[in-house]
């Protein structure tokens, strides 16, 4: 079983490789991004992937491929339909980093609330009690969580502990349990989005990137937000319309935004969004902690073991494959 680790994180590679070795899956190679990828992947039975594009060309170039395993919950960079047509499983890790991402979400919210970017600009970090730099409390503020999956639920728990009023917008609200069990004050469907955006002091995105959600936060939606409100995105950048966001931020129609994701990664340091004083970017690290990577490695190892024993992976996303 030839396993190729297409992961742009040396720490994650080391942990996963160690887990695979523990269960006897020792034929695993770390891919060098500085060399042509396909030549290194051609004999792969399994590709463990983070953000690389797995498309028709790559899939056709790996004739023995049986499994593409994402290291996180997202798989929008994988051509799942074509994998299915070639009888290649696609699996993800849907729950392992929910707490890590939720904690990072609250970190970004606090960073915005306490006006840390303004307080640390230039030499001001060395000054005491800067005149004109004030933060705000989270208690009593309203957060609208868009997407009440595993991560959205963990964000709701933490926001409630800060005394925030928690509103959730989710695709199938009727499938959710009573609001109190989810640490939210109200749950609504997509028809409540406009009202929920208008009420929010903070809007936090936790929905997957699909054709339905692509650019779901456009000019119309951003215009509904209060001038004093903030947008947080730890999901996928294209859920937000890039030009609309720049216009809203540069004209101060919303107070600020904090993202852990970007439209191109790594981001170009000269990008106009990064020049704004009310935009914060972290380098797609929300889900990366010692605990989450260890859990991710265990799930991936289990699924690869199952493939080696002609069993179906536990977390496949193309479930129509049953061979």
N, C-alpha and C positions, 0 to 999 in steps of 0.2 A: 504494500500500500504506500504509494508515493504521495507525500503531503508537502505542499508548497505554502509557505507562510508569506503572504503578500501584505505585510503589515508595516506601516511606517512609524514604528515605535519599538526601540530596542528593548525597553523594559517589558513590554507586552510579549514580544517575541521570545524573550528569555523565559518568562513564566510559562507560556504555552508550550514551548519546546520541552521544558522540564516535565510538565504534566504528561505530555505525549510519551516521553521516554519512560516515565514511571509505569505506564501500562503496556510497554513493549512496542509502541509505535515509534520506532527509532529512525525510520526512513523519512525524516522531515528536513526540508531545506529552507533556509531564510533567503528570500529573494533580494537581490541587489538592485535598487531602483536606478542606479547609475549605469546599468547595462540593459540591453534590449530585453523586455519582459518575456515575450513569447518564447524565445529560445530557452529560457529558464523554466518555463511552465509546460512545455510541449508534452512531457511524459507524466503530467500530474494526474493522479486519481482524485485528489482532493485539493482544492484551493481555499485557504483561509484568508479572507479578504477584509480590508477595512474600507477605504474610500476609492479604490481603483475601479475603473469602468470595466465591467465584465460584459462584453458585447458579442455579437455574432462572430466577428473575426477571431476574437480570442477563444471562444467556445469551439469553433471549428478547428482551431489550431491545436486543440488538446483532445485528441480522439479517444483517450482513455478516461476522460473526466467523468466522475460519478457524483461529485458533491461540490457545490460552492457554498462555503459557510461564512456568513458575515459575522464580524466580531461585536456587532451592536444590534439594535432593533431595526435600523433602517436598511432597506435593500433597494432603494430607488436607483442605485447605480448598477444594478444587475438586470439584464434582459431575461426576466423570469419566464416570459412566454417562450422564448427561443430555447432556454434551458429545458423547459418542459417538453418541447417538441423533440429534443435530443435525449430525453429520459435522464436528465441530470437534475438531481435534487438541489434545491436552494433552501438553506436553513438560516435562521437568525438567532439572536439571543434576546428574547423579549422582556425579561424581567431583571436580569442580573445587575444592571447599573442604574435602576430607577432611583434608588436612594441617593447615589452619587450625583446624578443629574439634578435631582430636586434640591439637594443642598447647594449646588452651584447656582441654581436659579435664585435661591434666597440670598446667596452672596451677591449676585448681580443686583437684585432688588435693593439690598442694603447699601451697596456701592452708590447706586443712583440716589437713594433716599438721603444719604449722608453727604451727598455732593462731593464725593472723594476726588473726582477728577478736577473739580475747581479748586479744592483745597490743596492739591499736590502739584499744581502747575508751576513751572519755573522754580523760583527760590522760595515760594510761599510755604513749602513744607517745613521750613526752618523758623517760621513765624508762629507766634502764639495767638490764638483766637482772632483769626483774620477778620477784619471788618468787611462786611458784605458777603461772606461765605457762610451760609446757613444750611443745615440739613433739615430733615423732617422726620417725624415719627411714623411708624407703620401702624400703630394702634389706631383703630377707627377708620383706616383707609380701606377702599374696596379693590380687591383683585379679581379680575376676570380671567379664568383659566379656560383656554380653548383646547379641548381634547382631554377627556377624563379617563385616560388609560392608566397604566401602572405609574408612570412618572407624574402625570397630572394629579393623581390621588395623593402621592407623597408630597407634592408641592402644597396641596390643600391642607394636609395635616400640619405642615410647618407654618404656613401662613396663618392658620387659625391660632396657633400657639403665640403668635405675635399680636393677637387681638384684631386681626383683619376680618373684614366682611368678605366672604368667599362666594363668588358666583361662578358657576361652571356652565360651559356650552359644549355639548357633545352630540355626536351624530345620532345616537339611539338612546335618548334619556329614559325611555320607558323600560330599558333593560337594567337600569341602575336601581340599587336598593334605596331605601329612604335616605334623604339628604344627610341626616345626622350621622349615619354610618360612614359617610364619605367626608366628614368634616367640612361640608359646604352648607351655605345658607339657602341656596337655590340651584336647581339643575334645570336647564332648558335645552331645547333642540336648536337647530340652525336658524329657525325662525326668530329666536330671541337674540341673535348675534348683535343686531344694530342697537337694541336697547342696552345690552350688556356692555358694549363698547362705550356707549355714551355715559354710563354710570361709573366706569372704571377709573381708578387712580393708577392702576398697574394692569397691563394686559400681558399675559404670559402664554406663549404658544407651545403646545405639546401634542401636535397632531402629525401624522406621517405626511410625507410629500407624495401626493397623488395628482392626477389630472384635475381632480375636484378641488384640491386644496392649493394648487399652484396659483400664486398671486391672489390668494383669498383676502389678504390684507393689502388692498390697493388704495388709491386716492380716496374713493368713496368711504371705505371703512376707516382709514386714518383720519379723515375729516370729521368723523363722528366722535373721535376721542377728545377729551378735554385738553385745553392748552396746557394744563398743569400735569398731564398724565405721561406715563412712560410705557414703552414697549420692550418686552424681553423675549428673545428667541433663542432657545437651546435645541430646537428641532431641526429644521432645514431652512437655509436662507431663502430659497425661491418661494416659500410660502408667503413672503412679503415682496411686493413690487418694489424693486430697487430704486427706480427713479422717483416714484411717489414718496418713498421714505426719505430720500435726500431732500426733496422739496419741502416736506413737512418739517424736517429737522432744521434745515438751513433757514427757513422762514419762521422758526420757533412756533409752529402751529401745534406741536406737541413738545413737551419739555426735554425728552431724551429717549435714547434707546440703548439697550445692551444686548449684544449677540455673542454667542459662543460658536456660531457658524457663519460662513461667508459664501458668496456666490462662486468664487474661485478660491481654492485652498492649496497652498498658503496664500493669504491675501497680499496683494500688491501694496507695499507701504505708501505708495503715492496715490492710492485710490482716494477719490474726493470725499467719500464718507469718512475715511480715517482722519481727514483734516478737520472735521467738525469737532467742536469742543463739547457737544452733547451726544456724541456717539462713542460707545465703549465696545471693544472687541477683545474676547479671549480666544486662544487658538485651538478651538474644538477639543477642550480638555475636560468638559463637564462630567463625562462618564468615566474618566480615568483616575481611579484610586487603587490602592493596594487591594482593597476588599473586592471591588467590582471586577478587576482584572482576574483575580483568583477565581471568582465565581464564573466569569466568562470562560476561562480556560477549562474549568471542570465540565461545563455544558458542552463545549466544542469537542473535548476529548470523548465524552460519552457518545456523542453523535457519530464521531468517526469510528469508534469501536463498533457501534451498531452497523454502520456501513460495511465494515470489514467482516461482519458476521451475517451479511445479507439481510439485515433488518432495516426498517425505516427509521430515519432520524426523528427524534422526539419533537423538534421545533421546525419542521418543514413549512415553507410558505406556499409551495406548489403542491398542495395536498391531493391533487388529482392523480399524482403519481403514486401508485400502490404496489409496484413490483418489488 
